[in-house]
Amino acid sequence: MTSDDVPIGRRVASWRVRRQMTQQVLADRLRRSKSWVDKIERGVRPLDRYSVIQEVAHVLRVEPEALLGQPPSTPAGTPDGVDDIRAALARYDTPEATQQTPEEAGRQVGHAWLTYQHAHYGELLRVVPGLLDTAQGARSAELLVSAYRITSSLLVKLGEADLAWLAADRAMGAAGDDPVLAATAAVSVGQALRASGRDRLALAATLAAANHVRPQRPAGEWAVGGTLLLQAALAAAGCGEHRHAAALTDRAAGVATNLRGYDDQHRTSFGPVAVELVRVLLAAARDNSVEALRRHSIVVRREGWRWLPAEYRGAYLLDAARVYVHAGDLRGAARALVDADSVAPGEVRGRPLARTLIANCARARPAPAGVARLATLVGLTR
């Protein structure tokens, strides 16, 4: 049975269970009867009014398209450049012209990382196909893993989760028997699997990799282990395992506390602030918007917040905007979106998630300050 063949009532039931809600809890939040929810889930009663579908989706913290079995709304078509990346991933031979010394290839990979961390995704789309060819030609496992990780992270941003998983899997293959490279590649695997809704697989992959990071490792490698624990925590929350998620986050906090200095050679951005940002998202996953927003207001005032890469802060602010939307605070969501645009314009102007959030905020009457400008920038008509 394809996704389109699954009845909408079954999708409602699936998301309800995933959010650890009983039929009665869902009914109460919708201000309807338990019998109404039961009939919707069994297909006895049709769920065919879009306004009602939006209401149910809001309570279940998903987009309406998830209940309708449709892909998330995105800007028109596939972003320019994704097909070129797909073609590069499909190549198994290295053109002679792309063979460069490891030093030259290393400079290109380093520039690509900086481009990603500054959220210049349009530029990165143009250079990634050549970067993959260059890394292949350099015959360096470290550079090849890095190139695949950059590719996977970019594709997650653009809503191409399955292609992102392919790039992350290539990174795992390129890592070979090197435990550190395998651990860094596992971070990308976890991100791609979570982006595609495969939280259970993401939890298994990231937790197994985290458990292989040993105490004798240098600080930079411990940071990779901490990042894997945070990815595992987010995956556990996606599975509804909130106690497990909290325990994994506590483990990551212990790693962050024991780090000395700042060593981010593997581009993880891991540290105490990263741990606290995840605690915000875990509170939101427990449907505790009050706690999530309280933590949010504290963490963004911490000294370490402004030292995070622009991409990291912008991506988090989009998540914070989503928390505000689910809390019914569209003005708070708009402020988070405007802040994200000032920090990392590429996050807001190039990601499908941002487009959806802006559309949600634009429904308010009057629309919150700044939303009209953002709606124009991403091509939405009000």
N, C-alpha and C positions, 0 to 999 in steps of 0.2 A: 504494500500500500504506500503510495507516495504521500508527501506532506499535504498536497492539495486534496487528497482523498480523505484525510482525517476530518471527521465532523468537528464543527466548532465547539460543540459541547464537550467533546473529549479533550480538546485543547484546554478549555477552561478548567476541567478536572485535573489535567496534568499539571498546569501551572499552580492551581490551588494546593495540590499535594506538595509541590516543590517549595512553595512558600510556607509550608507547614500550617495551613489553615484547615479547619474543619468546615463542612458545609454551613454550619451555623455561624461561624465567625465571618465567612464570606458574606452570608446573607445579612448579618448585622451591619457590616461595613457598607453594604449596598442599600441598606434600609429596605430590604425585601425579605420574603419568607424563606425558610429553609426548603420548603416544598418547591418554591420557584427555582432555587439553585439546583435542586435535585432533578427537576424536569428539564432544565437547560442542559445539564451534563448528560442526561440519558437520551437527549434528542427528542423528548416528548413535546417540548415547547421550543419553538424556533427562536433563535437569537439573530434577528435579521435587521434590526434598526441600528444604524451606525452610531447614533448618540449613545445607545445603551452599551454597545460594544466598547466604545471609548470609556464609559464609566467602569465597566468590568475590568478593562485593561489597566485603568488608573489604579484600582484597588490591588490588582495583582502585580503592579509595578512592571508592566511590560508595555510595549507599543501595540496599538491595535492590529498592526500587520501580523504580529506573532499569533494572535487568535484567529486571524483570517487565513493563515497559511501562506502569506505573501511575503516577499523579501522586504526589508525595511526601505522606507522611502529614501531616495538618494538624489543628488543632483543628476541632471539628465545624463543617462548612460554611464558607461565605465569611464573613470578618469583617464584622460590622455596619458599614455605611457604605460598603463598596466599591461596592455597586450604585448608591448615590447619586453616587459619583465617576464611575462609568461613565456615568450619565445626564447629568452635567454635561459630560463630554467629548463626549457626543453632541449637545449643543446648539450650534447655529451662530448663534443670535441672542442678543442680550443683553437680558434683561428691563429695562424702564425703571427699576424700583425699585433695581436694583443699580448704576446709574451714579453714581459718586462722583468727587470730585476726585482727581488723582494723589497729592496729599499724604495724603488719607485712605486711599487704596488702598495707598500706600507703607507706612503704619503697620501696616496689616493684614498685608501681606507680610512686614514685618520681624518682627512677632509670630509669624507662622507659622514663619519660619526658626528663631527661638529655641525654639519648641515642638518642632520637629524635632530640633534639636541637643541638647535635654534628653531626647529619646526619649519624649516624651509622645504616643505614637502614637494612643491612643484619642481624646484631645482633637483631634488633628489630623484624624482621620477625620471628625469632626463639622464642622470648619470648612472643609475643602478645597473642597467643592462651592460654597459661597458665595464662597470666595476666588477661584475660577476665574471666576465671574460678575463679581465686583468688578474683577478685573484686566482682563477683556474690556471692561468699561464705562469703565475709566480711559483707554483708548486709548494706553497706554504700552507699547512693545515691551519695555523693560527689566523692567517689572513683570510683564508677561505671561509672559516667559521664566522669570522667577523662580518664578512660581506653577506653571507646568508642571514646572519642575525639582523643586520641593518635592513635587508630586504624584507624579512618577515615582519619586523616592527613597523615598517612603512606600510605594508599591505594590511596589517591589522588596523592602522589608522584609517585606511581608505575603505574599510568594510569588506575587504577581500580575504575573509578568514580562512577559507579552504586553501587558497593559494599561499597564504601566510604559513599555514601548517606545512605545506610542501617545502617551502624554503627552510623552515625550522627543522624539518626532518632531514633535509640535505645537510644542515649544519651538524646534526648529530652524526650523520654518516661521515662527514669530513673530520670530525673530532677523533675518530678511531679509538685507540686505547688510551688517549690522554685524558685523565680524569678531570682536569681543570677545564679543558675545552668542552668536554662532554657536559659538565655542570653548567657552563655558560650557555651552551646550546639548549639545555633543558629549560632554561628560563624562557627562551623564545617558544619552545614547544608548549609550555604551560600557558603563555599568553595567547597563542594561536588557538589552542583547544578551548580556552575559556571564551574567546571571542566567537567561536562557532557553537557555543552552548554545550560543549562536552566537558562539563565541570568534573564529572567522576573520573574521566581519563586524565584530565589536567592534574587532579589531586594525586592520582597514583604516580604520574610521571615526575612531578616536582618533588613530592615527598621522598620518593626513592632516591632521586638525585641529591637532595639535601642531606639525607642520611649517609651519603658517601663522602661528604666533606669532613675531613678529620681534624682534630684539634691541633695537630702539628702544622697545619697549613699556614702560609703567610696571611697577613691581615686582608690583603686584596681578595684572596680566595675565600676567606671567611665571609666577606661581604657578599660573594656570590651565594654562599650557603644561606645567609640571612635573606637574600632576595628570593631564593627558592622557597624558604619557609613562608614568606609573605604571599607569594603566588599560591602556595598550597592552602594558606588560610583563606584567601579569596575564593579559591575553588571549593573548599569545604563549605563556606557560606553559601555558595551557589547550589550546593547539594542539600542545603538545609541543616548541615551539621554545625550548629553555631558554637557549641561547647568546644568541639574539635578546633574550629577556626580560632577561638580565643586562646586555646592552649598553644597552637602553632604561632600565633602572634606573640605570645609571651616568650616563647623560645627565641623568636627573632629579636625581641627586645633585649634579651640576655646577650645575644651576639652583638647587637649594636652597642650595648654598654661596655663590652669588653674590647671593642675596637680602639686602637690608639692611633691618633692622627687621622688623616684622610687619604685613603689609597683607593682610587677608583679606576684602576687600569682596565678593568673589564666592563666599564660603562654601566654600572648598576644603579648609581645614585643612592645606594643603601646607607642608612644611618638612623639615628633616633627619630628624626622628623618623618622619614619614610614610614617608620613603624606607626607613628601617630596618625598619619594620613590613612593608613589601612584601618586603624581602629575606627575612624570616621565612617568608612565604607562598610565595615562590619556592623556598626550600630544601625546604619541605614538598611542593611540586609535583614536585620532583626525587626524591621519596621518600627524602629525607635528613632523617629526623625528629631525629636527633642534632644536626645543625647548626641546624635550625629551632628546637629548644627551647633550644639554647645562646644563639642570638641573641635569642630571646624573653626569656630571663631577664635579659639585659643591657639591652634597650631599655626594658622597663617600669620600670627604675630610673633612666632618664635624666630630667633636669629637665624637658625639654619634654613628656614623656608626660602629666603631670598637667594641662598647659595645653590639651590637646586637648579638644574637646567631649565631653560624656558619651556621646552617640550613637556617636562615632567610636571611643572606647575600648571601649565595650560591644560594638560589632560586631566589633572586632578580637579581643576576648577570646573571643567565640564561635568565631572562626576558630582561635584558639590551642587551645581545647577540642577542636576537631576534630582538630588535629595530635596532641594527647595521645591521643585515642581511637585514631587510626591507629597510634600508637606502642605501643598496648596498655597505656597508663598511665591507667586510669580514675580513679584518685584525683587525678592531675594535672588531668584533664579536669574533675573535679568542683570542684576549687579554682578553676579558671578560670571556671566557670559561676557559682559563688558570688560571685566577684569582680565578674563582669559584672552580676549582679543587684544588687550593692551600688552600682555605678557608674551603671547605666542599667537599672532594673527593666523598662522597656518592651521592651528588647532580648530579655530572657529570657522574659518573660511574654506577649509578643505575636507572636513569630516562629516559624514552623514549624521552622526550623533548630534553634532552641534546644530545642524539644520533642523532636526526634529525638535530640539529644545527651543530654538528660536521661534519655531512655528507655535509651540505651546504657549510661550510668553506673549506672542503677538495676539493671542485670543483675548487677553485682558482688555477691558475698556475702562479708562483709556489705557493704551499700551504703555508699559513701563519705559522710562527714559532709556534711550540708547537702542531699544529693540528695533525700531523702524529702520535705523541706519544699518544694523546688522542684517535685518531681513533683506534689505536692498543688496547688501554686499554678497549674500549667499544666493541671490536670485529668487527670493520668495516674494510673492505678491500678497499684499494684505487685503 
